[in-house]
């Protein structure tokens, strides 16, 4: 038993080392896009913090979701945050599954380049929208009588740039249309829908996002319009950008495929090997199938040759 465990641990360690080498080389090629995407997350936070200075509490707008869904209240408002955290952490861990899984479907670096492109495009539209019209926040800390509903005029630019993470993120007001939580959730779920392999997990993921949408409204973090606009805006943005970006390389094919978001279309022979998954890992030998840029789900690979031959 101990011999078997030791042998499997050795294989896992070799797999992690080989994948780390592959991803590191891809990181050297694409680090600019990852850094740019990360920086824009901060810019989005500054923009959300800045609109709070323009927020003025007022009567809560009439909302059909508020009539249909009872308010969770301040004591239970954390439920929607827990659901969002579960979605975020689950997706984050999934993108790193090639480091430990025998069945390697994606490249972590390239996946996050793509995800950040989706997030940045949606967040640009969000910033433009919530600065266009600042609505009175429906959340308990944004209502009339709350000290957190308005912010005093900042004494310096640093007060805006520092965001005040402990309070600015959880108690922001004014950045309503459309929901940032829904941007992340829908981008993550759509990405797994395309590149994931477990049909059951895909179905559960969409169900969880629907539940989260209802919880956001029930906790009064957003109006119903914020959630509805997010549903069609994010899906349309991801659809169009996904069609414009080069498809992620198929690790099992021998064809030369350009990296998405790459600074040039030509790749060195060394990177060709990386894209084809030939990184020296003797465990990674099992065939993997991709049709029209979409990885087939488990259980759907029986008649792959027939599909590829157009029969």
The 8 nearest C-alpha neighbors of each residue, nearest first, counted from 0:
[[1, 3, 2, 4, 5, 6, 7, 8],
 [0, 2, 4, 3, 5, 6, 7, 8],
 [3, 1, 5, 0, 4, 6, 7, 8],
 [4, 2, 6, 0, 5, 1, 7, 8],
 [5, 3, 1, 7, 6, 2, 8, 0],
 [4, 6, 8, 2, 3, 7, 1, 9],
 [7, 5, 9, 3, 8, 4, 2, 10],
 [8, 6, 10, 4, 9, 5, 11, 3],
 [9, 7, 11, 5, 10, 6, 4, 12],
 [8, 10, 6, 12, 7, 11, 5, 13],
 [11, 9, 7, 13, 8, 12, 14, 6],
 [12, 10, 14, 8, 9, 13, 7, 15],
 [11, 13, 15, 9, 14, 10, 8, 16],
 [14, 12, 16, 10, 11, 15, 17, 9],
 [15, 13, 11, 17, 12, 16, 280, 18],
 [14, 16, 98, 12, 18, 13, 17, 19],
 [17, 15, 19, 13, 14, 18, 12, 20],
 [18, 16, 14, 20, 19, 15, 280, 13],
 [17, 19, 21, 15, 20, 16, 98, 22],
 [18, 20, 16, 22, 21, 17, 23, 15],
 [21, 19, 23, 17, 18, 22, 16, 24],
 [22, 20, 18, 19, 24, 23, 273, 17],
 [21, 23, 25, 19, 24, 20, 26, 18],
 [24, 22, 26, 20, 25, 21, 19, 27],
 [23, 25, 27, 26, 22, 21, 20, 28],
 [24, 26, 22, 28, 23, 27, 29, 21],
 [27, 25, 23, 29, 30, 28, 24, 22],
 [26, 28, 24, 25, 30, 29, 23, 31],
 [27, 29, 25, 26, 30, 24, 261, 262],
 [28, 30, 26, 31, 27, 32, 25, 261],
 [31, 29, 33, 26, 32, 27, 34, 28],
 [32, 30, 34, 29, 33, 35, 28, 36],
 [33, 31, 35, 34, 30, 29, 36, 112],
 [32, 34, 36, 30, 35, 31, 112, 37],
 [33, 35, 37, 31, 36, 32, 38, 30],
 [36, 34, 32, 38, 33, 37, 31, 39],
 [37, 35, 33, 39, 115, 34, 38, 32],
 [36, 38, 34, 40, 39, 35, 33, 41],
 [39, 37, 35, 41, 40, 36, 34, 42],
 [38, 40, 42, 36, 41, 37, 43, 35],
 [41, 39, 43, 37, 38, 42, 44, 36],
 [40, 42, 44, 39, 38, 43, 45, 37],
 [43, 41, 39, 45, 44, 40, 46, 38],
 [42, 44, 46, 40, 41, 45, 39, 47],
 [43, 45, 41, 47, 42, 46, 48, 40],
 [46, 44, 48, 42, 47, 43, 162, 160],
 [47, 45, 49, 43, 48, 44, 42, 50],
 [48, 46, 44, 45, 49, 50, 174, 43],
 [47, 49, 45, 46, 51, 50, 162, 44],
 [50, 48, 46, 51, 47, 52, 45, 159],
 [49, 51, 53, 52, 47, 48, 173, 46],
 [50, 52, 54, 172, 49, 53, 173, 48],
 [51, 53, 150, 50, 54, 49, 149, 152],
 [54, 52, 50, 51, 55, 133, 173, 49],
 [53, 55, 51, 173, 52, 149, 133, 172],
 [54, 56, 135, 149, 57, 53, 148, 134],
 [57, 55, 135, 143, 142, 148, 141, 54],
 [56, 58, 135, 143, 59, 55, 142, 136],
 [57, 59, 60, 56, 135, 143, 142, 137],
 [60, 58, 137, 57, 61, 135, 136, 142],
 [59, 61, 62, 58, 135, 137, 222, 57],
 [62, 60, 59, 63, 65, 66, 64, 222],
 [61, 63, 65, 64, 60, 223, 66, 222],
 [62, 64, 66, 65, 67, 61, 223, 68],
 [65, 63, 67, 66, 62, 223, 68, 216],
 [64, 66, 68, 62, 63, 67, 69, 217],
 [65, 67, 63, 64, 68, 62, 69, 61],
 [66, 68, 64, 65, 63, 69, 217, 62],
 [67, 69, 65, 217, 64, 66, 70, 216],
 [70, 68, 217, 71, 67, 65, 66, 218],
 [69, 71, 217, 72, 218, 68, 219, 65],
 [72, 70, 218, 75, 217, 76, 69, 73],
 [73, 71, 70, 74, 75, 76, 218, 139],
 [72, 74, 76, 75, 71, 139, 218, 77],
 [73, 75, 72, 76, 77, 71, 78, 218],
 [76, 74, 77, 71, 73, 72, 78, 218],
 [77, 75, 218, 73, 78, 74, 72, 71],
 [76, 78, 80, 75, 79, 81, 74, 73],
 [79, 77, 81, 80, 76, 75, 82, 214],
 [78, 80, 82, 214, 81, 77, 215, 211],
 [79, 81, 83, 77, 78, 82, 84, 76],
 [82, 80, 84, 78, 79, 83, 85, 77],
 [81, 83, 85, 79, 80, 84, 78, 86],
 [82, 84, 80, 86, 85, 81, 87, 79],
 [85, 83, 81, 87, 82, 86, 88, 80],
 [84, 86, 82, 88, 83, 87, 89, 81],
 [87, 85, 83, 89, 84, 88, 90, 82],
 [86, 88, 84, 90, 85, 89, 91, 83],
 [89, 87, 91, 85, 90, 86, 84, 92],
 [90, 88, 86, 92, 91, 87, 85, 93],
 [89, 91, 93, 87, 92, 88, 86, 94],
 [92, 90, 88, 94, 93, 89, 87, 95],
 [91, 93, 89, 95, 90, 94, 88, 96],
 [92, 94, 90, 96, 95, 91, 89, 97],
 [93, 95, 91, 92, 107, 96, 90, 110],
 [96, 94, 93, 92, 97, 107, 98, 91],
 [95, 97, 93, 98, 94, 99, 100, 92],
 [98, 96, 103, 100, 99, 95, 105, 18],
 [99, 97, 15, 96, 18, 95, 100, 14],
 [98, 100, 97, 96, 15, 11, 14, 101],
 [101, 99, 97, 102, 96, 98, 103, 14],
 [102, 100, 283, 103, 282, 99, 97, 14],
 [101, 103, 100, 104, 283, 285, 97, 287],
 [104, 102, 97, 101, 105, 100, 283, 96],
 [105, 103, 102, 250, 97, 106, 287, 249],
 [106, 104, 103, 107, 97, 110, 250, 194],
 [105, 107, 109, 108, 110, 22, 97, 104],
 [106, 108, 110, 94, 109, 95, 105, 111],
 [109, 107, 111, 110, 106, 26, 112, 22],
 [110, 108, 112, 106, 111, 107, 113, 259],
 [109, 111, 107, 113, 108, 112, 106, 114],
 [110, 112, 114, 113, 108, 109, 115, 107],
 [113, 111, 109, 115, 110, 114, 33, 32],
 [112, 114, 116, 110, 111, 115, 109, 117],
 [115, 113, 111, 117, 116, 112, 110, 118],
 [116, 114, 118, 117, 112, 36, 113, 111],
 [115, 117, 113, 119, 114, 118, 120, 112],
 [118, 116, 114, 115, 120, 119, 237, 121],
 [119, 117, 115, 121, 116, 120, 122, 114],
 [118, 120, 122, 116, 121, 117, 115, 123],
 [119, 121, 123, 117, 122, 118, 116, 124],
 [122, 120, 118, 124, 119, 123, 125, 233],
 [121, 123, 125, 119, 124, 120, 118, 126],
 [124, 122, 126, 120, 125, 121, 119, 127],
 [125, 123, 127, 121, 122, 126, 128, 120],
 [124, 126, 122, 128, 123, 127, 177, 121],
 [127, 125, 123, 128, 124, 129, 122, 130],
 [128, 126, 124, 125, 130, 129, 131, 123],
 [129, 127, 125, 131, 126, 130, 124, 176],
 [128, 130, 174, 176, 131, 126, 132, 127],
 [131, 129, 128, 127, 132, 133, 126, 50],
 [130, 132, 128, 129, 127, 133, 126, 176],
 [133, 131, 130, 129, 134, 128, 176, 173],
 [132, 134, 173, 129, 130, 54, 131, 135],
 [133, 135, 173, 136, 132, 175, 54, 129],
 [136, 134, 56, 57, 55, 137, 173, 59],
 [135, 137, 141, 138, 172, 173, 134, 142],
 [138, 136, 219, 59, 141, 142, 220, 139],
 [139, 137, 219, 220, 141, 140, 136, 142],
 [138, 140, 141, 142, 137, 73, 219, 145],
 [139, 141, 138, 145, 142, 147, 148, 170],
 [142, 140, 148, 136, 138, 139, 172, 56],
 [143, 141, 56, 139, 140, 145, 148, 144],
 [144, 142, 56, 145, 57, 141, 148, 58],
 [143, 145, 142, 146, 148, 56, 141, 140],
 [146, 144, 147, 148, 143, 140, 142, 141],
 [145, 147, 148, 144, 149, 140, 150, 141],
 [146, 148, 145, 149, 140, 141, 150, 170],
 [147, 149, 141, 145, 146, 140, 56, 142],
 [150, 148, 147, 54, 55, 52, 151, 146],
 [149, 151, 52, 152, 51, 147, 148, 153],
 [152, 150, 153, 149, 52, 154, 51, 53],
 [151, 153, 150, 154, 52, 155, 149, 53],
 [154, 152, 155, 151, 158, 156, 159, 150],
 [155, 153, 152, 156, 158, 157, 151, 159],
 [156, 154, 157, 153, 158, 159, 152, 160],
 [155, 157, 159, 158, 160, 153, 154, 161],
 [156, 158, 160, 159, 155, 161, 154, 162],
 [159, 157, 156, 161, 160, 155, 153, 162],
 [158, 160, 157, 156, 162, 161, 49, 45],
 [159, 161, 157, 162, 158, 45, 156, 48],
 [160, 162, 163, 158, 159, 157, 164, 45],
 [161, 163, 160, 159, 164, 45, 167, 48],
 [164, 162, 167, 161, 165, 166, 168, 158],
 [165, 163, 167, 166, 162, 168, 161, 169],
 [164, 166, 163, 167, 168, 169, 162, 170],
 [167, 165, 164, 169, 170, 168, 163, 171],
 [166, 168, 163, 164, 171, 170, 169, 162],
 [169, 167, 166, 171, 170, 164, 165, 163],
 [168, 170, 166, 167, 171, 165, 164, 172],
 [171, 169, 167, 166, 168, 172, 140, 147],
 [170, 172, 167, 168, 169, 51, 48, 173],
 [173, 171, 51, 136, 174, 141, 54, 170],
 [172, 174, 54, 133, 51, 175, 50, 136],
 [175, 173, 129, 47, 172, 176, 50, 133],
 [174, 176, 177, 173, 129, 178, 221, 225],
 [177, 175, 225, 129, 178, 128, 174, 125],
 [176, 178, 225, 175, 229, 125, 228, 179],
 [179, 177, 181, 225, 180, 226, 176, 229],
 [178, 180, 182, 181, 177, 183, 122, 125],
 [181, 179, 182, 178, 183, 184, 83, 185],
 [180, 182, 184, 178, 179, 183, 185, 229],
 [183, 181, 179, 180, 185, 184, 186, 233],
 [184, 182, 186, 180, 181, 185, 187, 179],
 [183, 185, 181, 187, 186, 182, 188, 180],
 [184, 186, 188, 187, 182, 183, 181, 189],
 [187, 185, 183, 189, 184, 188, 182, 190],
 [186, 188, 190, 184, 185, 189, 183, 191],
 [187, 189, 185, 191, 190, 186, 192, 184],
 [190, 188, 192, 186, 191, 187, 185, 193],
 [191, 189, 187, 193, 192, 188, 186, 194],
 [190, 192, 195, 194, 188, 193, 189, 187],
 [191, 193, 189, 190, 195, 201, 194, 188],
 [194, 192, 191, 190, 195, 293, 189, 294],
 [193, 195, 191, 294, 192, 190, 293, 196],
 [196, 194, 191, 192, 193, 197, 296, 294],
 [195, 197, 296, 297, 198, 295, 194, 294],
 [198, 196, 200, 199, 296, 195, 297, 201],
 [197, 199, 201, 200, 196, 202, 296, 297],
 [198, 200, 202, 201, 197, 203, 204, 196],
 [201, 199, 203, 197, 202, 198, 204, 196],
 [202, 200, 204, 198, 199, 203, 192, 197],
 [201, 203, 199, 205, 204, 200, 206, 198],
 [202, 204, 200, 206, 201, 205, 207, 199],
 [205, 203, 201, 207, 206, 202, 200, 188],
 [204, 206, 208, 202, 207, 203, 209, 201],
 [207, 205, 203, 209, 204, 208, 210, 202],
 [206, 208, 210, 204, 209, 205, 211, 203],
 [209, 207, 211, 205, 210, 206, 212, 204],
 [208, 210, 212, 206, 211, 207, 205, 213],
 [211, 209, 207, 213, 208, 212, 214, 206],
 [210, 212, 214, 208, 213, 209, 207, 215],
 [213, 211, 209, 215, 210, 214, 208, 226],
 [212, 214, 210, 216, 211, 215, 217, 209],
 [213, 215, 217, 211, 216, 79, 212, 218],
 [216, 214, 212, 218, 213, 217, 220, 79],
 [215, 217, 219, 213, 214, 218, 221, 223],
 [216, 218, 214, 70, 219, 215, 68, 71],
 [217, 219, 76, 71, 215, 216, 220, 70],
 [220, 218, 216, 138, 221, 217, 137, 215],
 [219, 221, 138, 218, 215, 216, 137, 222],
 [222, 220, 219, 216, 225, 175, 215, 223],
 [221, 223, 224, 225, 216, 62, 219, 137],
 [222, 224, 226, 225, 64, 216, 227, 221],
 [223, 225, 227, 222, 226, 228, 176, 177],
 [226, 224, 177, 176, 223, 222, 178, 228],
 [225, 227, 229, 223, 224, 228, 178, 230],
 [226, 228, 224, 230, 229, 225, 223, 231],
 [229, 227, 225, 230, 226, 231, 232, 224],
 [230, 228, 226, 232, 227, 177, 233, 231],
 [231, 229, 227, 228, 232, 233, 234, 226],
 [230, 232, 234, 229, 228, 233, 235, 227],
 [233, 231, 229, 235, 234, 230, 228, 236],
 [234, 232, 236, 235, 229, 231, 230, 237],
 [233, 235, 231, 237, 232, 236, 238, 230],
 [234, 236, 238, 232, 233, 237, 231, 239],
 [237, 235, 233, 239, 238, 234, 232, 240],
 [238, 236, 234, 240, 235, 239, 241, 117],
 [237, 239, 235, 241, 236, 240, 234, 242],
 [238, 240, 242, 236, 241, 237, 235, 243],
 [241, 239, 243, 237, 242, 238, 236, 244],
 [240, 242, 238, 244, 239, 243, 237, 245],
 [241, 243, 239, 240, 244, 238, 245, 246],
 [242, 244, 240, 241, 239, 245, 246, 238],
 [245, 243, 241, 242, 240, 259, 246, 260],
 [246, 244, 259, 247, 243, 258, 257, 242],
 [245, 247, 292, 248, 244, 259, 241, 258],
 [246, 248, 259, 245, 249, 258, 292, 109],
 [249, 247, 256, 250, 246, 274, 258, 257],
 [250, 248, 251, 252, 289, 247, 275, 274],
 [251, 249, 275, 276, 252, 274, 248, 104],
 [250, 252, 287, 249, 275, 286, 276, 253],
 [253, 251, 254, 249, 250, 275, 248, 288],
 [252, 254, 275, 255, 251, 250, 249, 274],
 [255, 253, 252, 256, 275, 249, 271, 248],
 [254, 256, 271, 253, 257, 274, 275, 248],
 [255, 257, 248, 254, 258, 274, 271, 249],
 [258, 256, 264, 259, 255, 266, 265, 261],
 [257, 259, 261, 260, 256, 247, 248, 245],
 [260, 258, 245, 261, 244, 257, 247, 246],
 [259, 261, 258, 262, 244, 112, 29, 32],
 [262, 260, 258, 259, 263, 29, 264, 28],
 [261, 263, 260, 264, 29, 28, 258, 259],
 [264, 262, 261, 265, 266, 257, 260, 258],
 [263, 265, 257, 266, 261, 262, 258, 256],
 [266, 264, 263, 267, 257, 261, 258, 262],
 [267, 265, 270, 271, 268, 264, 257, 263],
 [266, 268, 269, 270, 271, 265, 272, 273],
 [269, 267, 271, 270, 272, 266, 273, 255],
 [268, 270, 267, 271, 272, 273, 266, 274],
 [269, 271, 273, 272, 267, 268, 266, 274],
 [272, 270, 268, 274, 273, 269, 275, 255],
 [271, 273, 275, 277, 270, 269, 274, 276],
 [272, 274, 270, 276, 271, 275, 277, 21],
 [273, 275, 271, 276, 272, 250, 270, 248],
 [276, 274, 250, 272, 273, 277, 253, 251],
 [275, 277, 250, 273, 274, 278, 272, 251],
 [278, 276, 272, 275, 279, 273, 280, 274],
 [279, 277, 276, 280, 273, 17, 21, 272],
 [278, 280, 277, 281, 17, 276, 283, 282],
 [279, 281, 282, 283, 278, 17, 14, 13],
 [282, 280, 283, 279, 284, 14, 278, 10],
 [281, 283, 280, 284, 101, 14, 10, 285],
 [282, 284, 281, 280, 101, 285, 102, 103],
 [285, 283, 282, 286, 281, 280, 101, 102],
 [284, 286, 283, 287, 102, 282, 101, 251],
 [287, 285, 251, 284, 288, 102, 283, 252],
 [286, 288, 251, 285, 289, 104, 250, 102],
 [287, 289, 294, 295, 286, 290, 251, 300],
 [288, 290, 294, 293, 295, 292, 249, 291],
 [289, 291, 293, 292, 294, 288, 295, 307],
 [292, 290, 293, 289, 294, 246, 307, 295],
 [293, 291, 290, 289, 246, 294, 247, 249],
 [294, 292, 290, 289, 291, 193, 295, 194],
 [293, 295, 289, 194, 288, 290, 296, 292],
 [294, 296, 289, 299, 293, 288, 196, 297],
 [295, 297, 196, 299, 197, 298, 294, 198],
 [298, 296, 299, 196, 197, 295, 300, 198],
 [297, 299, 300, 296, 301, 295, 197, 196],
 [300, 298, 297, 296, 301, 295, 302, 303],
 [301, 299, 303, 302, 298, 295, 297, 288],
 [300, 302, 303, 299, 298, 304, 305, 297],
 [303, 301, 305, 304, 300, 306, 299, 307],
 [302, 304, 306, 300, 305, 301, 307, 288],
 [305, 303, 307, 306, 302, 308, 301, 309],
 [304, 306, 308, 302, 303, 310, 307, 309],
 [307, 305, 303, 309, 304, 308, 310, 302],
 [306, 308, 304, 309, 305, 303, 290, 310],
 [309, 307, 305, 306, 310, 304, 303, 302],
 [308, 310, 306, 307, 305, 304, 303, 302],
 [309, 305, 308, 306, 307, 304, 302, 303]]
